[in-house]
Structure formats: C-alpha cells, structure tokens
Amino acid sequence: MVHPLSNLLGSAPEVEYSDEDIPDIFPDRYARVKAALKQGKAAGPDDIPPEVLKNCDLDVIVLEMCNTALMENQKPDHNGT
C-alpha cells in the first residue's frame, strides 16, 4: 500500500557530484571546532571524550579520517561493528 502523502513533495532529484564539488575539511576550520570543544562533557556517539580530541595531537589523523569519509560518502557505524 502506498502512503497517501508519499508523492506530496515529488521524488528526490538525481544529482551527481564529482570529487571537485565536495570541499575538504580544512585544518583551520578543524582548529576552530576543536577550540570550541568543552571539556568535561560526555563523549559523543564515537565514544571519544572531548579531552582526547582537544589535548592529544590527533589532528592529522582526525582530518584524514573525516576527509576520507566525506569523499567516499561513508557514514560511521556507531554500533561498534
């Protein structure tokens, strides 16, 4: 059975992106976000406490991981598998 409101907005457009359309997460932007992290808060779904991201020298690793996930359209699995 088709839901009566399923076609209300129409179908999603088909969009193709090239690697050039998706900007990298740049170190300056990462630095601003990292500086805004509040210590003493609970870890996010990745189970990494803010103190680790803020105080450990993981910038290159985190940026590479985030940019790779962004470019390859990968969503992290938060179930630990």
C-alpha positions as CSV (number, residue, x, y, z in Angstrom):
1,M,0.0,0.0,0.0
2,V,1.3,3.4,-0.9
3,H,1.1,6.1,1.7
4,P,-1.3,8.9,0.6
5,L,1.4,11.6,1.3
6,S,4.3,9.8,-0.3
7,N,4.2,11.9,-3.5
8,L,3.5,15.2,-1.8
9,L,6.9,16.6,-2.5
10,G,7.7,14.6,-5.6
11,S,10.7,12.3,-6.0
12,A,14.2,13.3,-4.9
13,P,16.3,14.8,-7.7
14,E,19.1,12.7,-9.1
15,V,22.3,14.6,-8.5
16,E,25.8,13.6,-9.4
17,Y,28.7,15.0,-7.6
18,S,32.3,14.9,-8.6
19,D,35.1,15.0,-6.1
20,E,35.7,18.6,-7.0
21,D,32.2,19.6,-5.7
22,I,32.9,18.4,-2.2
23,P,35.4,20.6,-0.3
24,D,37.8,19.1,2.2
25,I,37.6,19.9,5.8
26,F,40.5,22.3,6.2
27,P,42.8,22.4,9.2
28,D,41.8,26.0,10.1
29,R,38.1,25.0,10.3
30,Y,39.0,21.9,12.3
31,A,41.1,24.1,14.7
32,R,38.1,26.4,15.3
33,V,35.8,23.5,16.1
34,K,38.4,21.8,18.3
35,A,39.0,25.1,20.2
36,A,35.2,25.3,20.9
37,L,35.1,21.8,22.4
38,K,34.0,21.9,26.0
39,Q,36.0,19.7,28.3
40,G,34.1,17.7,31.0
41,K,31.2,16.9,28.6
42,A,30.1,13.4,27.7
43,A,31.7,11.7,24.7
44,G,29.7,11.7,21.5
45,P,28.5,8.6,19.6
46,D,32.1,7.8,18.7
47,D,32.9,7.4,22.4
48,I,35.9,9.8,22.2
49,P,35.9,12.2,25.1
50,P,36.3,15.9,24.1
51,E,39.5,16.0,26.2
52,V,41.2,13.4,23.9
53,L,40.4,15.4,20.8
54,K,41.4,18.7,22.4
55,N,44.5,17.7,24.2
56,C,46.1,14.9,22.2
57,D,47.9,15.5,18.9
58,L,45.5,13.7,16.7
59,D,44.7,16.5,14.2
60,V,46.3,14.9,11.1
61,I,44.7,11.5,11.8
62,V,41.2,13.0,12.5
63,L,41.3,15.3,9.5
64,E,42.4,12.5,7.2
65,M,39.7,10.2,8.5
66,C,37.0,12.8,8.2
67,N,38.0,13.9,4.7
68,T,38.2,10.3,3.5
69,A,34.7,9.5,4.9
70,L,33.4,12.7,3.3
71,M,34.9,12.0,-0.1
72,E,33.9,8.3,-0.1
73,N,30.4,9.1,1.3
74,Q,30.9,6.8,4.3
75,K,28.9,7.1,7.4
76,P,30.5,5.9,10.6
77,D,28.9,2.8,12.2
78,H,28.1,3.8,15.8
79,N,27.3,0.3,16.9
80,G,31.0,-0.7,17.2
81,T,30.9,-3.1,14.3
